[in-house]
């Protein structure tokens, strides 16, 4: 009968522990609802974008399509592909983000250890002297040896879900670090692509300026010849010399900007600036516009953009912290047991009589703490609201980035086509003005005007071309790059 009572008591204790373990406090996490916006802009951009030059193929916007893995390959430049892949392998900032993720994973593993029993082995040897005061001075003090060996086991039942909430917080921090790593990768990919495009544009501008210098030197020789023949005044010679000098002065400034861009690319690649000269870089003429540009649906954007995903993971972490603060208002439990040997003589340590054991259960509940725990809960709730506001701000910024990129593509496509027409007209006008000036059919002012126009048109066209490429990069980055599952494949 006594055995039955002990069995029932043990079963009741197990049931109580199970009920306590199932008990959980704190707010349940609710994932934010997808944004209600049906589109990115007030009026949708057209599905086709004007070609870079008359007769070239148009670009198409593919609504609902996902960004392809390694999206930078859509520009058709092996040199650009190698740059981005080297940067992803060697960039120190990206390595730092990877180590941060590794740290978060180890911290999660450490937190999860609380769910398992904690086992420790202890051993000790001591020589002690007792005090005669314990017997009122009637007994002589004793000097004795004490040898101990013991295994201790402790377990902390997750009575009100505190351990689970701490683990949820740690898991959310892993997710934050993972998405921040993806965001760093995306920013690096976009930075390398933009720097490579910028370098190619500067190279093209340097070439255009050097061609302008060659043209202006030819005109200067022509003007000097006509001055020697008495057909023009010295003022026209001085004007052409000034124009030539101004164009020559533009070349060093462009070369400086090009060198700085090369140094920036070296930094992206994890190299020193002195190592940048041997790196093959793309030329503007070798790049191509992606024939199709994906435009993810608004509901998909929040599931793909790594900064939005990181903000949502921070929201989960803040929610778990609120639960932790609530759980600390409830009792905590500890179960412990010990089994070992204790003896005054080393040789008798393994005698059956030296065996010692202990079983203990402890509970602690806060009664009065001056309002500390409740204030901590309220602070955690306010922190959650702040993180939620940051999440909303991140979503809004993501939609703004996509909207800006779409409008830029739409406006710059039309501007580039106009720049191409202007360049064709300026080049034709300059050829005619130069030949007619030799024949005396056009005065110097007409030649100078056409000369300035063609130089400005070349520079503006190169800027418009590079801006069109940069707009494509901006759209890929704004859309969050390829989804995580696609990247892993």
C-alpha positions as CSV (number, residue, x, y, z in Angstrom):
1,X,0.0,0.0,0.0
2,X,2.9,2.3,0.9
3,X,4.5,1.4,-2.5
4,X,1.3,2.4,-4.3
5,X,1.2,5.8,-2.4
6,X,4.8,6.5,-3.4
7,X,4.0,5.6,-7.0
8,X,1.0,7.9,-7.0
9,X,3.0,10.7,-5.4
10,X,5.7,10.3,-8.0
11,X,3.2,10.3,-10.8
12,X,1.5,13.4,-9.4
13,X,4.9,15.1,-9.2
14,X,5.7,14.3,-12.8
15,X,2.3,15.5,-13.9
16,X,2.8,18.8,-12.0
17,X,6.2,19.3,-13.6
18,X,4.7,18.6,-17.0
19,X,1.9,21.1,-16.4
20,X,4.4,23.7,-15.3
21,X,6.6,23.1,-18.3
22,X,3.6,23.5,-20.5
23,X,2.7,26.8,-18.9
24,X,3.9,29.8,-20.8
25,X,3.5,33.5,-20.1
26,X,4.2,36.6,-22.2
27,X,2.6,37.8,-25.4
28,X,2.4,35.5,-28.4
29,X,4.3,36.8,-31.4
30,X,2.2,37.9,-34.3
31,X,3.9,38.4,-37.7
32,X,3.2,41.8,-39.2
33,X,0.6,41.8,-42.0
34,X,1.8,42.3,-45.6
35,X,1.6,46.0,-46.7
36,X,-1.7,47.0,-48.3
37,X,0.0,49.0,-51.1
38,X,-0.9,47.5,-54.5
39,X,2.0,49.1,-56.3
40,X,5.2,51.1,-55.8
41,X,4.2,54.3,-57.6
42,X,1.0,56.3,-57.9
43,X,0.9,55.4,-61.6
44,X,2.7,52.2,-62.8
45,X,5.6,52.7,-65.2
46,X,5.3,51.4,-68.7
47,X,6.2,47.8,-69.3
48,X,8.8,48.8,-71.9
49,X,11.6,51.3,-71.6
50,X,13.0,53.3,-74.5
51,X,16.1,51.9,-76.1
52,X,19.5,53.5,-75.5
53,X,19.8,54.5,-79.2
54,X,17.3,54.5,-82.1
55,X,17.0,51.1,-83.5
56,X,18.3,49.3,-80.4
57,X,16.2,46.8,-78.4
58,X,13.9,48.1,-75.8
59,X,14.1,47.0,-72.1
60,X,11.1,45.3,-70.6
61,X,9.8,45.4,-67.0
62,X,8.8,41.8,-65.9
63,X,6.2,42.4,-63.2
64,X,5.9,39.6,-60.7
65,X,9.3,38.0,-61.6
66,X,11.9,37.3,-59.0
67,X,15.5,38.6,-59.1
68,X,17.8,35.9,-60.6
69,X,20.8,34.6,-58.6
70,X,24.0,36.5,-59.5
71,X,21.9,39.2,-61.1
72,X,25.1,41.2,-62.1
73,X,25.6,38.6,-64.8
74,X,22.7,40.2,-66.7
75,X,25.1,43.0,-67.8
76,X,27.0,40.6,-70.0
77,X,30.5,41.6,-68.7
78,X,32.9,38.8,-67.6
79,X,35.1,41.4,-66.1
80,X,32.2,42.6,-63.9
81,X,31.4,39.1,-62.9
82,X,34.9,38.4,-61.7
83,X,35.0,41.7,-59.7
84,X,31.8,40.9,-57.8
85,X,32.8,37.3,-57.1
86,X,36.2,38.3,-55.9
87,X,34.6,40.9,-53.6
88,X,32.3,38.3,-52.1
89,X,35.2,36.1,-51.4
90,X,37.7,38.6,-50.0
91,X,35.9,41.7,-48.6
92,X,36.8,42.2,-44.9
93,X,33.5,43.8,-44.0
94,X,31.7,40.7,-45.4
95,X,33.9,38.5,-43.4
96,X,33.1,40.5,-40.2
97,X,29.4,39.9,-40.9
98,X,30.0,36.2,-41.3
99,X,31.8,36.0,-38.0
100,X,29.0,37.9,-36.3
101,X,26.6,35.2,-37.6
102,X,28.9,32.5,-36.4
103,X,29.0,34.1,-32.9
104,X,25.2,34.4,-32.8
105,X,24.9,30.7,-33.6
106,X,27.3,29.7,-30.8
107,X,25.4,31.9,-28.4
108,X,22.2,30.2,-29.4
109,X,23.8,26.8,-28.8
110,X,25.0,27.9,-25.4
111,X,21.5,29.2,-24.4
112,X,19.9,25.9,-25.5
113,X,22.1,24.0,-23.0
114,X,19.7,25.2,-20.2
115,X,17.1,22.7,-21.4
116,X,19.4,19.8,-20.5
117,X,20.4,18.6,-17.0
118,X,23.6,20.2,-15.8
119,X,26.1,17.5,-14.6
120,X,29.2,18.4,-12.6
121,X,31.9,16.2,-11.0
122,X,33.6,17.4,-7.9
123,X,36.5,16.1,-5.8
124,X,38.2,17.6,-2.8
125,X,40.6,17.0,0.0
126,X,40.8,19.1,3.2
127,X,42.4,19.0,6.6
128,X,40.3,20.8,9.3
129,X,40.3,21.6,12.9
130,X,37.1,21.9,14.8
131,X,36.4,24.6,17.4
132,X,35.9,23.7,21.1
133,X,33.3,26.5,21.2
134,X,30.8,24.1,19.6
135,X,30.7,22.1,22.9
136,X,31.0,25.1,25.2
137,X,34.6,24.3,25.7
138,X,34.0,20.8,27.2
139,X,35.4,18.9,24.3
140,X,38.9,19.1,22.9
141,X,39.3,20.5,19.4
142,X,39.6,17.8,16.7
143,X,42.0,17.8,13.8
144,X,40.8,15.6,10.9
145,X,41.1,14.9,7.2
146,X,38.1,15.0,4.9
147,X,38.0,13.5,1.4
148,X,35.1,14.1,-0.9
149,X,34.1,12.9,-4.4
150,X,30.6,13.7,-5.8
151,X,28.5,13.9,-8.9
152,X,26.0,16.8,-8.9
153,X,23.0,17.0,-11.2
154,X,20.8,20.1,-11.4
155,X,17.8,20.8,-13.7
156,X,15.8,24.0,-14.1
157,X,12.2,23.2,-15.2
158,X,10.9,25.7,-17.7
159,X,7.9,26.4,-15.4
160,X,6.7,29.6,-17.1
161,X,8.5,29.5,-20.4
162,X,11.5,31.7,-19.4
163,X,14.1,29.4,-20.9
164,X,12.1,29.0,-24.0
165,X,11.7,32.7,-24.4
166,X,15.5,33.2,-23.9
167,X,16.1,30.6,-26.6
168,X,13.6,32.4,-28.9
169,X,15.5,35.6,-28.4
170,X,18.8,34.0,-29.2
171,X,17.3,32.3,-32.3
172,X,16.0,35.7,-33.5
173,X,19.4,37.2,-33.0
174,X,20.8,34.5,-35.3
175,X,18.2,35.4,-37.9
176,X,19.1,39.1,-37.5
177,X,22.8,38.3,-38.1
178,X,22.0,36.1,-41.1
179,X,19.9,38.8,-42.8
180,X,22.4,41.4,-42.0
181,X,25.0,39.3,-43.7
182,X,22.7,39.0,-46.7
183,X,22.2,42.8,-46.6
184,X,26.0,43.3,-46.5
185,X,26.4,41.0,-49.5
186,X,23.7,42.9,-51.4
187,X,25.3,46.3,-50.6
188,X,28.7,45.0,-51.6
189,X,27.4,43.6,-54.9
190,X,25.7,46.9,-55.7
191,X,28.7,48.9,-54.6
192,X,31.1,46.9,-56.8
193,X,28.7,47.1,-59.8
194,X,28.3,50.9,-59.4
195,X,32.0,51.4,-59.0
196,X,32.8,49.4,-62.1
197,X,30.2,51.3,-64.1
198,X,31.6,54.6,-62.8
199,X,35.1,53.6,-63.7
200,X,34.0,52.6,-67.2
201,X,32.2,55.9,-67.6
202,X,35.2,57.9,-66.4
203,X,37.4,56.0,-68.9
204,X,35.0,56.8,-71.6
205,X,35.0,60.5,-70.6
206,X,38.8,60.6,-70.6
207,X,38.8,59.1,-74.1
208,X,36.2,61.7,-75.2
209,X,38.2,64.5,-73.7
210,X,41.4,63.3,-75.3
211,X,39.5,63.1,-78.7
212,X,38.2,66.7,-78.1
213,X,41.8,67.8,-77.4
214,X,42.9,66.2,-80.7
215,X,40.1,67.9,-82.6
216,X,40.8,71.3,-80.9
217,X,44.5,71.0,-81.8
218,X,43.6,70.5,-85.4
219,X,41.3,73.5,-85.3
220,X,44.0,75.5,-83.6
221,X,46.4,74.7,-86.4
222,X,43.7,75.6,-88.9
223,X,43.1,78.9,-87.2
224,X,46.8,79.7,-87.0
225,X,47.1,79.0,-90.7
226,X,44.3,81.4,-91.5
227,X,45.8,84.0,-89.1
228,X,49.1,83.8,-90.9
229,X,47.2,84.3,-94.2
230,X,45.5,87.4,-92.6
231,X,42.0,85.8,-92.8
232,X,41.3,85.9,-89.1
233,X,42.4,88.0,-86.1
234,X,44.7,87.1,-83.3
235,X,41.7,87.1,-81.0
236,X,40.4,84.0,-82.6
237,X,43.7,82.3,-82.2
238,X,43.8,83.2,-78.5
239,X,40.2,82.0,-78.1
240,X,41.0,78.6,-79.6
241,X,44.1,78.3,-77.4
242,X,42.0,79.0,-74.3
243,X,39.4,76.5,-75.4
244,X,42.2,73.9,-75.9
245,X,43.8,74.6,-72.5
246,X,40.4,74.3,-70.7
247,X,39.8,70.9,-72.3
248,X,43.3,69.7,-71.5
249,X,42.7,70.7,-67.8
250,X,39.6,68.5,-67.6
251,X,41.7,65.3,-68.3
252,X,43.7,65.3,-65.0
253,X,40.5,65.8,-63.0
254,X,38.9,62.9,-64.8
255,X,42.0,60.8,-64.3
256,X,41.9,61.6,-60.5
257,X,38.3,60.5,-60.3
258,X,39.1,57.4,-62.2
259,X,42.1,56.5,-59.9
260,X,39.9,57.1,-56.8
261,X,37.3,54.7,-58.2
262,X,40.0,52.1,-58.9
263,X,41.2,52.4,-55.3
264,X,37.6,52.0,-54.1
265,X,37.2,48.9,-56.1
266,X,40.5,47.5,-54.7
267,X,39.1,48.1,-51.2
268,X,35.9,46.2,-52.1
269,X,38.1,43.3,-53.3
270,X,40.1,43.3,-50.1
271,X,43.2,44.6,-51.9
272,X,45.5,47.5,-51.2
273,X,45.4,50.4,-53.7
274,X,48.9,49.6,-54.9
275,X,47.5,46.2,-56.1
276,X,44.7,47.8,-58.1
277,X,46.6,48.3,-61.4
278,X,46.6,44.7,-62.4
279,X,42.8,44.2,-62.0
280,X,40.8,43.9,-65.3
281,X,37.9,46.3,-65.3
282,X,34.9,46.5,-67.7
283,X,34.6,49.1,-70.4
284,X,31.4,51.0,-71.0
285,X,31.1,49.8,-74.5
286,X,31.3,46.1,-73.3
287,X,28.4,46.4,-71.0
288,X,24.8,45.7,-72.1
289,X,21.5,46.6,-70.6
290,X,19.6,43.6,-69.2
291,X,16.8,42.9,-71.7
292,X,14.3,42.2,-68.9
293,X,14.2,43.8,-65.5
294,X,12.3,41.9,-62.7
295,X,9.8,43.8,-60.5
296,X,8.8,41.8,-57.5
297,X,5.2,42.2,-56.2
298,X,4.9,44.4,-53.1
299,X,3.8,41.5,-50.9
300,X,6.9,39.6,-52.0
301,X,9.3,42.5,-51.3
302,X,9.0,42.3,-47.5
303,X,9.7,38.6,-47.7
304,X,12.9,39.0,-49.8
305,X,14.6,42.3,-48.8
306,X,17.2,41.3,-46.2
307,X,17.0,44.6,-44.3
308,X,13.2,44.1,-43.9
309,X,13.7,40.5,-42.8
310,X,16.4,41.6,-40.3
311,X,13.9,44.2,-38.9
312,X,11.3,41.5,-38.6
313,X,13.7,39.2,-36.8
314,X,14.5,42.1,-34.4
315,X,10.8,42.4,-33.8
316,X,10.7,38.7,-32.8
317,X,13.6,39.3,-30.5
318,X,11.9,42.3,-28.8
319,X,8.7,40.3,-28.4
320,X,10.6,37.5,-26.7
321,X,12.3,40.0,-24.4
322,X,8.8,41.2,-23.3
323,X,7.9,37.6,-22.5
324,X,11.2,37.2,-20.5
325,X,10.3,40.3,-18.4
326,X,6.8,38.8,-17.7
327,X,8.2,35.4,-16.9
328,X,10.5,36.8,-14.3
329,X,7.4,38.0,-12.3
330,X,6.6,34.3,-11.7
331,X,8.4,31.6,-9.5
332,X,11.5,29.8,-10.7
333,X,12.2,26.2,-9.9
334,X,15.4,24.2,-9.5
335,X,15.8,20.4,-9.0
336,X,19.1,19.0,-7.9
337,X,20.6,15.7,-6.9
338,X,24.0,14.6,-5.7
339,X,25.7,11.2,-5.2
340,X,29.2,10.6,-3.9
341,X,31.6,9.5,-1.3
342,X,32.9,11.3,1.8
343,X,35.4,10.0,4.3
344,X,38.0,11.1,6.9
345,X,40.5,8.5,5.4
346,X,41.6,8.1,1.8
347,X,41.6,4.4,2.1
348,X,38.0,4.3,3.4
349,X,36.6,6.6,0.7
350,X,35.2,3.6,-1.3
351,X,33.6,1.9,1.7
352,X,29.8,1.6,1.4
353,X,29.5,3.6,4.6
354,X,31.2,6.6,3.0
355,X,28.3,7.0,0.5
356,X,26.5,10.3,0.6
357,X,23.6,11.5,-1.5
358,X,21.1,14.4,-1.7
359,X,17.9,15.3,-3.4
360,X,16.5,18.8,-3.4
361,X,13.9,21.0,-4.9
362,X,13.8,24.8,-4.6
363,X,11.4,27.4,-5.7
364,X,11.8,31.2,-5.5
365,X,9.1,33.7,-6.2
366,X,9.4,37.5,-6.2
367,X,7.3,39.2,-3.5
368,X,8.5,42.7,-3.3
369,X,11.3,44.3,-5.4
370,X,10.4,48.0,-5.3
371,X,8.7,47.8,-8.7
372,X,11.9,46.8,-10.5
373,X,10.4,43.8,-12.4
374,X,7.3,45.5,-13.5
375,X,9.3,48.5,-14.6
376,X,11.5,46.2,-16.6
377,X,8.4,44.6,-18.2
378,X,7.1,48.1,-19.2
379,X,10.5,49.0,-20.6
380,X,10.5,45.8,-22.7
381,X,7.1,46.7,-24.0
382,X,8.2,50.2,-25.0
383,X,11.3,48.7,-26.6
384,X,9.0,46.4,-28.7
385,X,6.9,49.4,-29.8
386,X,10.1,51.2,-30.8
387,X,11.3,48.2,-32.8
388,X,7.9,47.9,-34.5
389,X,8.1,51.5,-35.5
390,X,11.6,50.9,-36.9
391,X,10.2,47.9,-38.9
392,X,7.5,50.1,-40.4
393,X,10.1,52.6,-41.3
394,X,12.3,50.0,-43.0
395,X,9.3,48.7,-45.0
396,X,8.5,52.3,-46.2
397,X,12.2,52.9,-47.1
398,X,12.2,49.6,-49.1
399,X,9.1,50.7,-51.1
400,X,10.6,54.1,-51.7
401,X,13.8,52.6,-53.0
402,X,11.9,50.5,-55.6
403,X,9.7,53.5,-56.5
404,X,12.7,55.7,-57.0
405,X,14.5,53.1,-59.2
406,X,11.4,52.5,-61.4
407,X,10.9,56.2,-61.9
408,X,14.6,56.8,-62.6
409,X,14.6,54.0,-65.2
410,X,11.5,55.5,-66.9
411,X,12.8,59.1,-67.0
412,X,16.4,58.3,-67.7
413,X,15.5,56.0,-70.6
414,X,13.8,58.9,-72.4
415,X,16.7,61.2,-71.4
416,X,19.3,58.8,-72.8
417,X,17.5,58.5,-76.1
418,X,17.4,62.3,-76.4
419,X,21.1,62.5,-75.5
420,X,21.9,60.0,-78.3
421,X,20.0,62.1,-80.8
422,X,21.7,65.3,-79.6
423,X,25.2,63.6,-79.9
424,X,24.4,62.4,-83.4
425,X,23.3,65.9,-84.4
426,X,26.3,67.6,-82.7
427,X,28.8,65.3,-84.4
428,X,27.2,65.9,-87.8
429,X,27.2,69.7,-87.2
430,X,30.8,69.7,-86.1
431,X,32.0,67.8,-89.2
432,X,30.1,70.2,-91.5
433,X,31.3,73.3,-89.6
434,X,35.0,72.2,-89.8
435,X,34.9,71.4,-93.5
436,X,33.0,74.6,-94.3
437,X,35.4,76.7,-92.1
438,X,38.3,75.5,-94.3
439,X,36.3,76.7,-97.3
440,X,35.5,80.0,-95.7
441,X,31.7,79.3,-95.7
442,X,31.4,79.4,-91.9
443,X,33.1,82.0,-89.6
444,X,35.1,81.0,-86.5
445,X,32.2,81.7,-84.1
446,X,30.1,79.0,-85.9
447,X,33.0,76.5,-85.7
448,X,33.6,77.3,-82.0
449,X,29.9,76.8,-81.2
450,X,29.7,73.5,-82.9
451,X,33.0,72.4,-81.3
452,X,31.6,73.2,-77.8
453,X,28.3,71.5,-78.6
454,X,29.9,68.2,-79.7
455,X,32.2,68.1,-76.6
456,X,29.2,68.7,-74.3
457,X,27.0,66.2,-76.1
458,X,29.7,63.5,-75.8
459,X,30.1,64.0,-72.1
460,X,26.3,64.2,-71.5
461,X,25.8,61.0,-73.4
462,X,28.4,59.1,-71.5
463,X,26.8,60.3,-68.2
464,X,23.4,59.3,-69.4
465,X,24.6,55.8,-70.4
466,X,26.3,55.2,-67.1
467,X,23.3,56.5,-65.2
468,X,21.0,54.0,-67.1
469,X,23.2,51.2,-66.0
470,X,23.3,52.5,-62.4
471,X,19.5,52.7,-62.4
472,X,19.4,49.0,-63.3
473,X,21.7,48.2,-60.5
474,X,19.6,50.3,-58.1
475,X,16.5,48.3,-59.1
476,X,18.2,45.0,-58.4
477,X,19.5,46.2,-55.0
478,X,16.1,47.8,-54.1
479,X,14.3,44.5,-54.8
480,X,16.6,42.8,-52.3
481,X,18.6,40.7,-54.8
482,X,17.8,37.0,-55.2
483,X,15.7,35.3,-52.6
484,X,17.7,33.4,-49.9
485,X,16.5,30.0,-51.2
486,X,17.7,30.9,-54.7
487,X,21.1,32.0,-53.4
488,X,21.6,28.7,-51.6
489,X,20.8,26.8,-54.8
